């Protein structure tokens, strides 16, 4: 979506049209765009700004503040490793490091094949099962570094399906 195609612009304009009459439409617009495309690049923020009158700076601030919005495309499988206090104390940083080692990327990056993204998250509310990992909504409790290669392989087997 780097340069907006006519079709993408039409879809985005349709999303904006759904909420334009709302008093504060930005979160709803951005949420629907994120669901549709998986990320919200600058070109899209500019279109939203143009249509809503909200400055690009304000839109960018919202997109970068909330972790569920992304400026870049994410992988098919988003590996969220909780780094909240309970998880961190139980070894979450080593879990992030092991995922990074297995996948050849750092937290915040996506593999070249587009399958995996590693996200370092703040507390996900799973303190009782620390360290916790979430992959596309599926939560893995008490993850050990020894379990990570198997988890990665499980998703590699699923591949692009």
C-alpha positions as CSV (number, residue, x, y, z in Angstrom):
1,X,0.0,0.0,0.0
2,X,3.1,2.3,-0.1
3,X,1.5,4.5,-2.8
4,X,-2.2,4.4,-2.6
5,X,-3.9,2.7,-5.5
6,X,-7.3,4.0,-6.6
7,X,-8.9,0.9,-5.1
8,X,-7.2,1.4,-1.7
9,X,-8.1,5.1,-1.7
10,X,-11.7,4.2,-2.4
11,X,-11.8,1.6,0.4
12,X,-10.2,4.1,2.9
13,X,-12.6,6.8,1.8
14,X,-15.5,4.4,2.4
15,X,-14.2,3.8,5.9
16,X,-13.9,7.5,6.6
17,X,-17.4,8.1,5.2
18,X,-18.8,5.6,7.7
19,X,-17.6,7.7,10.7
20,X,-17.2,11.3,9.3
21,X,-20.4,12.4,11.1
22,X,-19.2,11.2,14.5
23,X,-18.0,13.9,16.9
24,X,-14.6,12.1,17.4
25,X,-14.2,9.7,14.5
26,X,-10.4,9.2,14.5
27,X,-10.0,6.0,16.6
28,X,-12.9,4.3,14.7
29,X,-11.4,5.2,11.3
30,X,-7.9,4.1,12.2
31,X,-9.1,0.9,13.8
32,X,-11.0,-0.1,10.6
33,X,-8.1,0.8,8.4
34,X,-5.7,-1.2,10.6
35,X,-8.1,-4.2,10.4
36,X,-8.4,-3.8,6.6
37,X,-4.7,-3.4,5.7
38,X,-2.7,-4.4,8.8
39,X,-1.0,-1.1,9.1
40,X,-1.4,2.7,8.7
41,X,1.4,4.3,6.6
42,X,1.9,8.0,6.2
43,X,0.1,8.2,2.9
44,X,-3.1,6.9,4.6
45,X,-2.6,9.3,7.5
46,X,-2.4,12.1,5.0
47,X,-5.7,11.0,3.3
48,X,-7.4,10.7,6.7
49,X,-6.1,14.2,7.6
50,X,-7.3,15.7,4.3
51,X,-10.8,14.2,4.7
52,X,-11.3,14.8,8.5
53,X,-9.4,18.1,9.1
54,X,-7.4,16.4,11.8
55,X,-3.7,17.2,11.5
56,X,-1.2,14.5,10.3
57,X,0.8,15.2,13.5
58,X,-2.2,14.4,15.7
59,X,-3.0,11.2,13.6
60,X,0.7,10.1,13.7
61,X,0.6,10.7,17.5
62,X,-2.4,8.4,17.9
63,X,-0.9,5.7,15.6
64,X,2.4,5.7,17.4
65,X,0.9,5.9,20.9
66,X,-1.4,2.8,20.7
67,X,0.4,-0.5,20.3
68,X,-2.4,-2.0,18.3
69,X,-1.7,0.4,15.4
70,X,1.3,-0.1,13.2
71,X,3.2,2.1,10.7
72,X,4.6,-1.0,8.9
73,X,3.1,-4.2,7.7
74,X,3.2,-7.0,10.3
75,X,3.8,-10.7,9.6
76,X,1.1,-13.2,9.3
77,X,2.0,-14.4,12.8
78,X,2.6,-11.7,15.3
79,X,4.5,-12.9,18.3
80,X,3.8,-10.7,21.3
81,X,6.1,-11.3,24.2
82,X,4.9,-9.6,27.5
83,X,7.7,-7.6,29.1
84,X,5.6,-6.4,32.1
85,X,7.1,-6.7,35.5
86,X,5.9,-10.3,36.4
87,X,6.9,-11.7,32.9
88,X,10.2,-9.8,32.9
89,X,11.2,-11.1,36.3
90,X,10.4,-14.7,35.1
91,X,12.7,-14.4,32.1
92,X,10.7,-12.7,29.3
93,X,13.7,-10.8,28.0
94,X,15.4,-14.2,27.3
95,X,12.2,-15.3,25.6
96,X,12.3,-12.3,23.3
97,X,16.0,-12.9,22.6
98,X,15.4,-16.6,21.8
99,X,12.5,-15.7,19.3
100,X,14.8,-13.1,17.8
101,X,17.6,-15.6,17.4
102,X,15.3,-18.3,15.9
103,X,13.8,-15.9,13.4
104,X,16.8,-13.7,12.6
105,X,15.0,-10.5,13.5
106,X,14.8,-8.1,16.4
107,X,11.7,-7.1,18.4
108,X,9.6,-4.7,16.2
109,X,10.8,-6.4,12.9
110,X,9.2,-8.7,10.5
111,X,10.9,-11.7,8.7
112,X,11.6,-11.3,5.0
113,X,9.1,-14.0,4.1
114,X,6.4,-12.0,5.9
115,X,5.5,-14.8,8.2
116,X,6.6,-13.5,11.6
117,X,6.8,-10.2,13.5
118,X,8.1,-10.0,17.1
119,X,6.4,-7.4,19.3
120,X,7.7,-6.6,22.8
121,X,4.6,-5.7,24.8
122,X,3.9,-4.1,28.1
123,X,1.7,-6.0,30.5
124,X,-0.9,-8.1,28.8
125,X,-2.7,-9.0,32.1
126,X,-1.4,-12.6,32.2
127,X,0.8,-12.2,35.3
128,X,-0.2,-15.5,36.8
129,X,1.2,-17.4,33.8
130,X,4.4,-15.5,33.3
131,X,6.3,-15.3,31.1
132,X,3.4,-15.1,28.6
133,X,3.5,-15.0,24.8
134,X,0.6,-14.2,22.5
135,X,0.6,-15.3,18.9
136,X,-2.4,-13.9,17.0
137,X,-4.5,-14.0,20.1
138,X,-3.4,-17.5,21.3
139,X,-1.7,-17.2,24.6
140,X,1.2,-19.5,25.6
141,X,1.7,-19.7,29.4
142,X,5.0,-20.0,31.2
143,X,7.1,-20.0,28.0
144,X,10.6,-21.4,28.4
145,X,13.4,-20.7,25.9
146,X,13.6,-24.5,25.2
147,X,9.9,-24.4,24.0
148,X,10.5,-21.6,21.5
149,X,12.0,-23.5,18.5
150,X,9.1,-25.9,18.6
151,X,6.6,-23.0,18.7
152,X,8.3,-21.4,15.7
153,X,8.4,-24.6,13.8
154,X,4.7,-25.2,14.5
155,X,3.9,-21.9,12.8
156,X,6.4,-22.4,10.0
157,X,4.5,-25.7,9.2
158,X,1.3,-23.7,8.9
159,X,3.2,-21.3,6.6
160,X,1.1,-19.0,4.5
161,X,-2.1,-21.0,5.0
